[in-house]
Structure formats: structure tokens, C-alpha cells
Amino acid sequence: MKKDEALAILREFKKEYAQEYHLLKIGVRNVIAHGYFDVDAEQVFEICQDDIPALIEIVKKMIMDLG
């Protein structure tokens, strides 16, 4: 797949799943990867407990829509 084809698919994905895409890019990875000692363990736990189950459901919906 060429770069422009991949970018076109990503643009379409962003359009179709705008709300879900926003949730998926919450930036937790950046905080954990670059926050070093500033990472709040309780906040990470809350994200794991509250946000990840919702994201799993979103990804399941996306997979079903693609299938």
C-alpha cells in the first residue's frame, strides 16, 4: 500500500469514527512513555478501570463494521 492510499484510509476512518477516534488518541501512552516519575499511579489505574473497557467496545464495533 502506498503512503497516499494509507493516508486516505486514515482520513476516511477519522470521518466515520470521529468520536471514537478522539477517544483513542487520549494520549495516555505519551504521558506514560514520557512522564517518567510524574506519572500518577492512581490516574493510570482509573484509566485502566474506566476507559479501557469503553475503548474495547469501540474497537469491537469497528471490527464488526469492517467485517
Residue pairs with C-beta under 8 A, 6 or more apart in sequence:
13 21
14 21
17 58
17 62
20 58
20 61
20 62
23 51
23 54
23 55
23 58
24 55
24 58
26 47
26 51
28 44
28 47
28 51
31 39
32 39
32 44
